[in-house]
Amino acid sequence: MQKNIFSLFLVLAFLFNLVSLKGRAVSPDSKLIGMNLGGIADWSGDNVFVDLMKKSRTWITFATEPGYPWETKKNEFIPVDENGYATKVPFSIPDGPDQRIRTVINHSSTYLPHGEYLFTYEGEGDFRFWPGNDLNYRELEPGKGIITIAKDNQSIFLEIFSST
């Protein structure tokens, strides 16, 4: 009985797809189904979002004082909003110096074409994009700037030193 219900479900699903496609012009190069897509990550070759921050790494905490590692692993102390964006940098932790944050927006092993990309933010602060040799940031107005990438597949790192 359960097998018959499952078979009926598959037949109905197939018919629904046929009906939903009826009347729509489908070009030969349209992609109705995706296969072999990787996971969402800064090193993934799949650029599935227009907003590159959606595939960036989680925030990486760091201290600017000498002697601390590249990552201090204090993420639980980052004050964030409902979207996961930091609301205050630097921030304090119980057992060490004030922390700043960084993330990897795109890793050089992924396909990202050269060109200009819009960067928007809320509030005020001190931040930088790096590496700087093939990457340039130009502020257009408060809260909006242009990142110019000179070559394909450029790594993009964002460090936030202070924000309000």
C-alpha positions as a Markdown table, in Angstrom:
| # | Residue | x | y | z |
|---|---|---|---|---|
| 1 | Met | 0.0 | 0.0 | 0.0 |
| 2 | Gln | 2.8 | 2.4 | 1.0 |
| 3 | Lys | 4.6 | 1.6 | -2.3 |
| 4 | Asn | 1.5 | 2.4 | -4.3 |
| 5 | Ile | 1.0 | 5.8 | -2.6 |
| 6 | Phe | 4.7 | 6.7 | -3.3 |
| 7 | Ser | 4.3 | 5.6 | -6.9 |
| 8 | Leu | 1.2 | 7.7 | -7.2 |
| 9 | Phe | 3.0 | 10.7 | -5.7 |
| 10 | Leu | 5.9 | 10.4 | -8.2 |
| 11 | Val | 3.4 | 10.2 | -11.1 |
| 12 | Leu | 1.5 | 13.3 | -9.9 |
| 13 | Ala | 4.8 | 15.2 | -9.3 |
| 14 | Phe | 5.8 | 14.4 | -12.9 |
| 15 | Leu | 2.5 | 15.5 | -14.3 |
| 16 | Phe | 2.6 | 18.7 | -12.3 |
| 17 | Asn | 6.0 | 19.5 | -13.7 |
| 18 | Leu | 4.7 | 18.9 | -17.3 |
| 19 | Val | 1.7 | 21.1 | -16.7 |
| 20 | Ser | 3.8 | 23.9 | -15.1 |
| 21 | Leu | 6.1 | 24.0 | -18.1 |
| 22 | Lys | 3.3 | 24.0 | -20.6 |
| 23 | Gly | 3.0 | 27.3 | -22.4 |
| 24 | Arg | 6.4 | 28.6 | -21.3 |
| 25 | Ala | 9.0 | 29.1 | -24.0 |
| 26 | Val | 12.1 | 27.2 | -23.1 |
| 27 | Ser | 15.3 | 28.2 | -24.9 |
| 28 | Pro | 17.8 | 25.5 | -25.7 |
| 29 | Asp | 20.4 | 27.0 | -23.4 |
| 30 | Ser | 18.1 | 27.5 | -20.4 |
| 31 | Lys | 19.0 | 25.6 | -17.2 |
| 32 | Leu | 15.9 | 24.1 | -15.6 |
| 33 | Ile | 17.9 | 21.9 | -13.3 |
| 34 | Gly | 21.3 | 22.2 | -11.6 |
| 35 | Met | 23.5 | 19.2 | -10.9 |
| 36 | Asn | 26.9 | 18.8 | -9.2 |
| 37 | Leu | 26.7 | 22.1 | -7.3 |
| 38 | Gly | 29.2 | 22.5 | -4.5 |
| 39 | Gly | 28.4 | 23.8 | -1.1 |
| 40 | Ile | 28.3 | 27.5 | -0.3 |
| 41 | Ala | 31.8 | 28.6 | 0.7 |
| 42 | Asp | 34.3 | 31.3 | -0.3 |
| 43 | Trp | 36.4 | 28.6 | -1.9 |
| 44 | Ser | 33.5 | 27.2 | -3.9 |
| 45 | Gly | 33.7 | 27.7 | -7.7 |
| 46 | Asp | 29.9 | 28.2 | -7.7 |
| 47 | Asn | 28.9 | 31.9 | -7.6 |
| 48 | Val | 25.3 | 31.3 | -6.5 |
| 49 | Phe | 24.6 | 34.7 | -5.0 |
| 50 | Val | 24.9 | 38.3 | -6.3 |
| 51 | Asp | 25.8 | 39.3 | -2.7 |
| 52 | Leu | 29.3 | 37.9 | -2.2 |
| 53 | Met | 29.0 | 38.3 | 1.6 |
| 54 | Lys | 26.5 | 35.5 | 1.6 |
| 55 | Lys | 29.2 | 33.0 | 0.7 |
| 56 | Ser | 32.0 | 34.6 | 2.8 |
| 57 | Arg | 33.5 | 32.8 | 5.8 |
| 58 | Thr | 32.1 | 33.3 | 9.3 |
| 59 | Trp | 33.7 | 36.1 | 11.1 |
| 60 | Ile | 37.3 | 35.5 | 12.2 |
| 61 | Thr | 38.3 | 37.3 | 15.4 |
| 62 | Phe | 41.8 | 38.8 | 15.9 |
| 63 | Ala | 43.7 | 41.0 | 18.2 |
| 64 | Thr | 46.0 | 43.7 | 16.9 |
| 65 | Glu | 48.5 | 43.4 | 19.7 |
| 66 | Pro | 51.8 | 41.6 | 18.9 |
| 67 | Gly | 52.1 | 38.0 | 19.8 |
| 68 | Tyr | 48.5 | 36.9 | 19.0 |
| 69 | Pro | 47.6 | 34.4 | 16.3 |
| 70 | Trp | 45.8 | 35.2 | 13.0 |
| 71 | Glu | 42.6 | 33.9 | 14.6 |
| 72 | Thr | 41.8 | 34.1 | 18.3 |
| 73 | Lys | 38.6 | 32.0 | 18.1 |
| 74 | Lys | 36.4 | 34.4 | 20.2 |
| 75 | Asn | 33.4 | 34.4 | 17.8 |
| 76 | Glu | 30.9 | 33.9 | 20.7 |
| 77 | Phe | 31.6 | 37.4 | 21.9 |
| 78 | Ile | 31.0 | 39.2 | 18.6 |
| 79 | Pro | 27.9 | 41.5 | 18.9 |
| 80 | Val | 25.8 | 40.8 | 15.8 |
| 81 | Asp | 22.5 | 41.8 | 14.4 |
| 82 | Glu | 19.8 | 39.4 | 13.2 |
| 83 | Asn | 21.6 | 39.0 | 9.8 |
| 84 | Gly | 24.9 | 38.0 | 11.5 |
| 85 | Tyr | 26.7 | 41.4 | 10.8 |
| 86 | Ala | 28.8 | 42.8 | 13.6 |
| 87 | Thr | 27.3 | 45.8 | 15.3 |
| 88 | Lys | 30.3 | 47.0 | 17.4 |
| 89 | Val | 34.0 | 46.5 | 16.7 |
| 90 | Pro | 36.3 | 46.4 | 18.7 |
| 91 | Phe | 34.6 | 44.3 | 21.3 |
| 92 | Ser | 35.8 | 43.1 | 24.7 |
| 93 | Ile | 36.4 | 39.5 | 25.8 |
| 94 | Pro | 36.8 | 38.3 | 29.4 |
| 95 | Asp | 40.4 | 36.9 | 29.1 |
| 96 | Gly | 42.3 | 39.0 | 26.6 |
| 97 | Pro | 42.7 | 42.2 | 24.5 |
| 98 | Asp | 39.9 | 43.8 | 22.5 |
| 99 | Gln | 39.0 | 42.0 | 19.4 |
| 100 | Arg | 38.5 | 43.0 | 15.7 |
| 101 | Ile | 37.1 | 40.9 | 12.9 |
| 102 | Arg | 38.0 | 39.7 | 9.4 |
| 103 | Thr | 36.5 | 37.4 | 6.8 |
| 104 | Val | 37.4 | 35.8 | 3.5 |
| 105 | Ile | 34.9 | 37.0 | 0.9 |
| 106 | Asn | 36.4 | 35.2 | -2.0 |
| 107 | His | 39.3 | 32.8 | -2.2 |
| 108 | Ser | 41.6 | 32.9 | -5.2 |
| 109 | Ser | 40.8 | 29.4 | -6.2 |
| 110 | Thr | 37.3 | 30.3 | -7.2 |
| 111 | Tyr | 36.1 | 32.0 | -10.3 |
| 112 | Leu | 35.4 | 35.7 | -9.8 |
| 113 | Pro | 35.7 | 37.9 | -12.9 |
| 114 | His | 37.7 | 41.2 | -12.7 |
| 115 | Gly | 35.7 | 44.4 | -12.7 |
| 116 | Glu | 33.9 | 46.7 | -10.3 |
| 117 | Tyr | 31.8 | 45.5 | -7.4 |
| 118 | Leu | 29.5 | 47.6 | -5.2 |
| 119 | Phe | 30.1 | 47.5 | -1.4 |
| 120 | Thr | 27.5 | 48.8 | 0.9 |
| 121 | Tyr | 27.4 | 49.1 | 4.7 |
| 122 | Glu | 25.6 | 50.9 | 7.5 |
| 123 | Gly | 27.3 | 53.0 | 10.2 |
| 124 | Glu | 30.8 | 54.3 | 10.5 |
| 125 | Gly | 34.1 | 52.6 | 11.0 |
| 126 | Asp | 37.6 | 51.7 | 9.9 |
| 127 | Phe | 38.0 | 48.8 | 7.5 |
| 128 | Arg | 40.2 | 47.6 | 4.7 |
| 129 | Phe | 40.1 | 45.2 | 1.9 |
| 130 | Trp | 43.3 | 43.2 | 1.0 |
| 131 | Pro | 45.5 | 42.1 | -0.7 |
| 132 | Gly | 45.9 | 45.6 | -2.1 |
| 133 | Asn | 48.1 | 44.9 | -5.1 |
| 134 | Asp | 45.2 | 43.9 | -7.4 |
| 135 | Leu | 42.4 | 45.3 | -5.4 |
| 136 | Asn | 41.3 | 48.9 | -4.9 |
| 137 | Tyr | 38.5 | 50.4 | -2.8 |
| 138 | Arg | 37.0 | 53.8 | -3.6 |
| 139 | Glu | 34.4 | 55.4 | -1.3 |
| 140 | Leu | 31.5 | 56.9 | -3.3 |
| 141 | Glu | 29.6 | 58.3 | -0.4 |
| 142 | Pro | 29.1 | 57.3 | 3.3 |
| 143 | Gly | 27.8 | 53.7 | 3.2 |
| 144 | Lys | 28.7 | 53.0 | -0.4 |
| 145 | Gly | 31.9 | 52.3 | -2.3 |
| 146 | Ile | 33.4 | 50.4 | -5.3 |
| 147 | Ile | 35.8 | 47.5 | -5.1 |
| 148 | Thr | 37.9 | 47.3 | -8.3 |
| 149 | Ile | 39.4 | 43.9 | -9.0 |
| 150 | Ala | 42.2 | 44.0 | -11.5 |
| 151 | Lys | 42.5 | 40.3 | -12.3 |
| 152 | Asp | 40.2 | 37.3 | -12.4 |
| 153 | Asn | 40.1 | 35.0 | -9.4 |
| 154 | Gln | 41.3 | 37.5 | -6.9 |
| 155 | Ser | 41.2 | 36.7 | -3.2 |
| 156 | Ile | 39.2 | 39.3 | -1.2 |
| 157 | Phe | 39.7 | 39.7 | 2.5 |
| 158 | Leu | 37.8 | 42.3 | 4.7 |
| 159 | Glu | 39.1 | 43.4 | 8.0 |
| 160 | Ile | 37.0 | 45.6 | 10.3 |
| 161 | Phe | 39.1 | 47.5 | 13.0 |
| 162 | Ser | 36.3 | 49.7 | 14.4 |
| 163 | Ser | 32.6 | 50.3 | 13.8 |
| 164 | Thr | 29.7 | 52.2 | 15.4 |
